[in-house]
Amino acid sequence: MEGSCNERLYFGKMGYGCEHYRRRCRIRAPCCNEVFDCRHCHNEATSLLRNIYDRHELVRHDVKQVICSVCDTEQPVAHVCTNCGVNMGEYFCEVCKFYDDDTDKEQFHCDDCGICRVGGRQNFFHCKKCGAHYNFLLLYLRLHGNCSLFLKFVICYFDFSLFAKL
C-alpha cells in the first residue's frame, strides 16, 4: 500500500508544465482570475494586452489557488493534490507558491531575499549589506587574496570573520 502511495506522488513527473517550468499544476492569477501554467506565462500574456492599462504582472506571493494538471481539481496552494494525491512539484515552496519538477536546478528559498533561487543553497551566501547572492568560490578567492579589485569591492562588506576557519 505504501509503495502505491509513493508511486502516486511521482505520477506524471516532468510530463506537465510550460517552457519555463515542469510542474503538475497551473496557477489561478488572483489579479485577473485567469489560469496560467506559471507567473512567467501570465506576465508574457498580459504584457501583450491591447489596452496598456490592462497590462500587469503577477505577484508570486499572492497566489492562493492552483489547479492540478493531472485531475484538474482547483484547490488552495499545497504540495500534494487534495483529490488525486499527486505531488504537484518535486520542489515546492509555500512562501513563493512555487512548484518545479526539475530539481536538477537545485532550487532553494532564501529567507533574506524572500524568493526562491537556483544553484544549491550550499554554493551561495547572502550578503546582508547589499542583499546580493554570491558563490562561495568568490568567498574562497577573497579569503586567499586572489580576487580582482572589482571582487574585493563587491565582497569586502561581507563579514568574513564568520568563515575565518575555512
C-alpha positions in Angstrom: 0.0 0.0 0.0 2.8 2.4 0.9 4.6 1.7 -2.4 1.4 2.7 -4.3 1.1 6.0 -2.4 4.7 6.8 -3.2 4.2 5.9 -6.9 1.1 8.2 -6.9 3.2 11.1 -5.6 5.6 10.8 -8.6 2.9 10.1 -11.2 3.3 12.4 -14.3 6.6 13.9 -13.1 8.2 16.0 -15.8 5.2 15.4 -18.0 3.4 18.6 -17.4 4.2 22.3 -17.4 5.3 25.0 -19.7 8.5 26.3 -21.4 9.6 27.8 -18.0 8.9 25.1 -15.5 8.0 21.4 -15.5 5.2 21.0 -12.9 1.9 19.3 -12.3 -0.2 22.3 -11.5 -1.3 25.5 -13.0 -2.0 28.7 -11.0 -5.0 31.0 -10.8 -3.8 34.5 -11.0 -5.5 36.5 -8.2 -5.0 39.8 -10.1 -7.2 38.8 -13.1 -8.7 35.4 -12.1 -7.2 33.7 -15.1 -5.4 30.3 -15.2 -1.8 30.1 -16.4 1.0 27.5 -16.2 3.2 29.8 -14.3 3.8 33.5 -13.4 6.1 34.0 -16.4 3.3 32.7 -18.8 0.9 35.1 -17.1 3.3 38.1 -17.4 4.0 37.3 -21.0 0.3 37.1 -21.9 -0.7 40.2 -20.0 2.2 42.2 -21.5 0.6 41.7 -24.9 -2.8 43.0 -24.0 -4.0 45.7 -26.4 -5.1 48.1 -23.6 -1.9 49.2 -21.8 -3.9 49.8 -18.7 -4.9 46.1 -18.5 -1.2 45.1 -18.5 0.1 43.9 -15.2 2.4 41.4 -13.5 1.6 38.6 -11.2 2.9 38.9 -7.6 4.1 35.3 -6.8 3.3 35.6 -3.1 -0.3 36.5 -3.8 -1.3 33.2 -5.5 -3.9 31.4 -3.4 -5.3 28.7 -5.8 -3.7 26.1 -8.0 -5.3 23.6 -10.4 -3.8 20.0 -10.5 -2.8 19.2 -14.1 -3.4 15.5 -13.5 -7.0 15.6 -12.3 -8.0 19.3 -12.9 -9.0 20.0 -9.3 -8.8 23.6 -8.2 -7.6 23.9 -4.6 -5.6 26.1 -2.2 -1.8 26.1 -2.6 -0.4 22.9 -1.3 2.4 20.4 -2.2 0.1 17.4 -2.8 -3.2 17.4 -4.7 -6.1 17.1 -2.3 -8.0 15.0 -4.8 -5.6 12.6 -6.6 -2.7 12.7 -4.2 -0.1 13.6 -6.9 2.9 15.7 -5.9 2.3 18.9 -7.9 6.0 19.7 -7.9 9.0 17.8 -6.7 10.3 21.1 -5.4 7.7 23.2 -3.6 8.0 26.5 -1.7 4.9 27.5 0.3 6.2 31.1 0.7 6.7 31.7 -3.0 3.9 29.4 -4.2 6.4 27.9 -6.5 6.5 24.4 -7.9 9.1 22.7 -10.1 9.7 19.0 -11.1 13.2 19.7 -12.4 15.2 19.5 -9.2 18.5 19.4 -11.1 18.3 23.2 -10.9 18.9 22.8 -7.1 16.2 25.3 -6.1 16.2 26.8 -2.6 14.3 29.5 -0.8 16.3 32.4 0.5 14.6 33.9 3.5 16.7 37.1 3.3 15.7 37.7 -0.4 12.2 36.4 0.1 12.3 34.4 -3.2 13.5 31.0 -4.5 16.8 30.8 -6.2 18.7 28.1 -8.2 22.2 26.7 -7.9 22.1 25.0 -4.5 22.0 26.7 -1.1 25.4 25.1 -0.3 27.0 27.0 -3.1 25.9 30.5 -2.2 25.8 33.0 0.6 23.6 36.0 1.0 25.3 39.4 1.6 23.4 41.2 4.4 24.9 44.5 3.3 24.0 44.7 -0.3 21.3 41.9 -0.5 23.0 40.0 -3.3 23.9 36.3 -3.6 27.5 35.3 -4.2 29.0 32.0 -5.0 31.2 30.6 -2.2 34.0 30.4 -4.8 34.2 34.2 -4.6 34.4 33.9 -0.8 37.3 31.4 -1.2 39.1 33.7 -3.6 38.6 36.7 -1.3 39.9 34.9 1.7 43.0 33.9 -0.2 43.6 37.3 -1.7 43.4 36.2 -5.3 40.3 38.1 -6.4 40.2 41.1 -8.7 39.9 44.6 -7.5 36.3 44.6 -8.5 35.5 41.5 -6.5 37.3 43.0 -3.5 35.0 46.0 -3.6 31.9 43.8 -4.2 32.6 41.4 -1.4 34.5 43.4 1.2 31.3 44.3 3.0 30.7 40.7 3.9 31.6 39.7 7.5 34.4 37.2 6.6 35.2 36.6 10.3 32.3 34.1 10.2 34.4 32.0 7.8 37.8 32.5 9.2 38.3 28.8 9.9 37.8 27.8 6.2 
